[in-house]
Amino acid sequence: MSNKSDPFQFMINNRKKILNEIRSSGSIPKAWNLLIKKIPELERIAKFNTFKGYMKALYVVDEIMDKKNEICAEKKNLEVELDTVRQDKERKEKELGKVRQEHEIILKQLLKIQAEKTELENELNMVSQKIPNPKNEPKTVPKHVNGWGVQLKGNYYRLFKRINGKVKWIHVGRTWKIDLAERKIREFTG
């Protein structure tokens, strides 16, 4: 290989400067005159006709290299994004593992609580069967106290008596207590 540089390779290496100058000057001859002043090596490496002949190829090479640079930049962005996604995936897998462990612990606790509840319900049923039902026991509520009638209305006991043609009521309470009824009668009569 000779000591002389390849004109096309030189133009490729300086393509942005060359193409910008052609765009700003509007023609290849004007750009050549400006470029040999800005890049003195250009005149030593290539003649104007060589420069002019390589221009179409230089446009194509510039487009290809720009596309290549775009693709490389996009590839780099995708690699960064992929790395971020991988890290996010690993973090989420760790979180999922923790959630699964917590779920297992909570499920075991729930099963234990359900077993305790069932056991307590069984004990309650056994105790309920042993306790006598107060509804089955005979009531010791008299029909009359001191001239007042006794009535069970709903869950409450009350006393009633006709006074001066009107029925008067005295509330006693949920449970029947003779001493409470007598005290309320005394309070009513004064």
C-alpha positions in Angstrom: 0.0 0.0 0.0 1.3 3.5 -0.9 2.0 6.3 1.6 -0.8 8.4 0.0 -4.0 8.5 2.0 -7.3 7.2 0.5 -9.3 10.3 -0.6 -12.7 8.6 0.0 -11.7 7.5 3.5 -10.5 11.0 4.3 -13.9 12.4 3.1 -15.8 9.8 5.2 -13.8 10.8 8.3 -14.6 14.5 7.6 -18.1 14.0 6.1 -20.0 16.2 8.5 -17.8 19.2 7.9 -17.9 18.6 4.1 -21.7 18.1 3.9 -22.4 21.1 6.2 -20.3 23.3 4.0 -22.0 22.0 0.8 -25.5 22.7 2.3 -24.5 26.2 3.6 -22.8 27.2 0.3 -25.3 25.7 -2.0 -22.9 24.1 -4.5 -20.0 21.7 -4.6 -17.5 24.1 -6.3 -18.1 26.8 -3.7 -17.9 24.3 -0.9 -14.6 23.0 -2.4 -13.0 26.5 -2.3 -14.1 27.0 1.3 -13.1 23.5 2.5 -9.5 23.6 1.1 -9.0 26.7 3.3 -10.6 25.1 6.4 -9.1 21.6 5.8 -5.8 22.2 3.9 -5.1 18.4 3.8 -8.1 17.9 1.5 -6.4 19.6 -1.5 -3.2 17.5 -1.0 -5.2 14.2 -0.7 -7.9 14.7 -3.5 -8.4 16.8 -6.6 -11.7 18.7 -7.2 -12.9 16.1 -9.8 -12.2 13.2 -7.4 -14.0 15.2 -4.6 -16.9 15.9 -6.9 -17.1 12.2 -8.0 -17.3 10.9 -4.5 -20.0 13.3 -3.3 -23.0 11.0 -4.2 -21.4 8.1 -2.5 -20.6 10.4 0.5 -24.3 11.3 0.9 -25.2 7.6 0.9 -22.4 6.7 3.3 -23.5 9.6 5.6 -27.1 8.3 5.6 -26.0 4.8 6.3 -23.7 5.9 9.1 -26.4 8.1 10.6 -28.8 5.2 10.6 -26.0 3.0 12.1 -25.5 5.6 14.8 -29.3 5.8 15.5 -29.4 2.0 15.6 -26.5 1.9 18.0 -28.0 4.6 20.2 -31.4 2.8 20.2 -29.6 -0.5 21.0 -27.9 1.2 23.9 -31.2 2.6 25.1 -32.8 -0.8 24.8 -30.0 -2.4 26.7 -30.4 0.1 29.5 -34.1 -0.4 29.5 -33.7 -4.2 29.4 -31.3 -3.9 32.4 -33.9 -1.8 34.2 -36.6 -4.3 33.5 -34.4 -7.2 34.7 -33.7 -5.3 38.0 -37.4 -4.5 38.4 -38.3 -8.2 37.7 -35.8 -9.4 40.3 -37.1 -6.8 42.8 -40.7 -7.9 42.2 -39.8 -11.6 42.4 -38.2 -10.9 45.9 -41.4 -9.0 46.9 -43.5 -11.9 45.6 -41.5 -14.3 47.6 -42.1 -12.2 50.8 -45.8 -11.9 50.0 -46.0 -15.7 49.6 -44.3 -16.3 52.9 -46.6 -13.8 54.6 -49.6 -15.5 53.0 -48.5 -18.9 54.2 -48.0 -17.5 57.8 -51.4 -15.8 57.7 -53.1 -18.9 56.3 -51.6 -21.0 59.1 -52.8 -18.4 61.7 -56.3 -18.4 60.1 -56.5 -22.2 60.2 -55.4 -22.2 63.8 -58.1 -19.5 64.7 -60.8 -21.5 62.8 -59.8 -24.6 64.8 -60.0 -22.7 68.1 -63.4 -21.2 67.0 -64.7 -24.7 66.2 -63.4 -26.0 69.6 -65.0 -23.1 71.5 -68.3 -23.5 69.6 -68.3 -27.2 70.6 -67.6 -26.3 74.2 -70.4 -23.7 74.2 -72.8 -26.2 72.8 -71.9 -28.7 75.5 -72.3 -26.0 78.2 -75.6 -24.8 76.7 -77.0 -28.3 76.9 -76.1 -28.5 80.6 -77.7 -25.2 81.6 -81.4 -25.4 82.2 -83.6 -23.2 80.0 -85.4 -20.6 82.1 -88.4 -20.6 79.7 -89.1 -24.2 80.7 -89.2 -23.3 84.4 -92.6 -22.4 85.9 -93.0 -18.7 86.6 -93.7 -17.5 90.0 -95.3 -14.3 88.9 -98.6 -13.7 90.7 -101.7 -12.5 88.8 -102.4 -9.7 91.2 -100.3 -7.6 93.6 -102.0 -5.2 96.1 -105.1 -4.9 93.8 -103.1 -4.3 90.6 -103.0 -6.8 87.8 -99.7 -8.1 86.5 -99.0 -8.4 82.7 -96.0 -9.6 80.6 -96.0 -7.4 77.5 -93.2 -8.3 75.1 -90.2 -8.8 77.4 -91.4 -6.3 80.1 -93.6 -6.7 83.1 -96.1 -4.0 84.0 -98.9 -3.5 86.5 -102.4 -2.2 85.5 -105.5 -1.1 87.4 -108.7 0.8 86.5 -108.9 4.0 88.5 -111.9 6.5 87.9 -112.9 4.7 84.7 -109.4 4.8 83.2 -106.7 2.1 83.1 -103.4 3.2 84.7 -100.1 1.4 84.0 -96.9 1.0 86.0 -93.7 -0.2 84.3 -91.8 -2.8 86.4 -89.0 -4.0 84.1 -87.6 -7.0 82.2 -87.4 -9.2 85.3 -90.2 -9.8 87.9 -89.4 -8.6 91.4 -92.3 -8.4 93.9 -90.5 -5.9 96.1 -89.9 -3.6 93.1 -93.5 -3.9 92.1 -94.7 -3.0 95.6 -92.4 0.0 95.9 -93.6 1.3 92.5 -97.2 0.9 93.6 -96.5 2.9 96.9 -94.8 5.6 94.8 -97.8 5.8 92.4 -100.4 6.0 95.2 -98.3 8.5 97.2 
